[in-house]
């Protein structure tokens, strides 16, 4: 995946704002979704997974970075959609967001080898072969990830 200069500046500025806001509690910032997989359209947002320690209750997290996201929008016209999790929440085997992240991601900031955790999760998925069930439909997660990686390298 290639980022334009404007995208690099905007994402870099957002990463710096997160470093200021969370300090030593910030573990990692991961870009994922259509921008990384290569099927984004012009107005697609930039999906960011932010992993930090000592976050407030899940309901209080939604607006935690609203100001910083708004500043990036005002300055660059880039829409950032951030999701905040604690490390143990994202690596929970039942968190379906992890499967989407694993299908294509780029670490923008990482402390304490968070990317190693993502690679370890891929190994777990390969070994455990989890199945996602939605009503009567079933999907093998490892096959979905392989398919996404083949179709959107």
Beta strands, then each sheet from edge to edge (+ up, - down):
strand 1: 26-32
strand 2: 46-52
strand 3: 80-85
strand 4: 105-110
strand 5: 131-134
strand 6: 137-140
sheet 1: 3+ 2+ 1- 4+
sheet 2: 5+ 6-
end
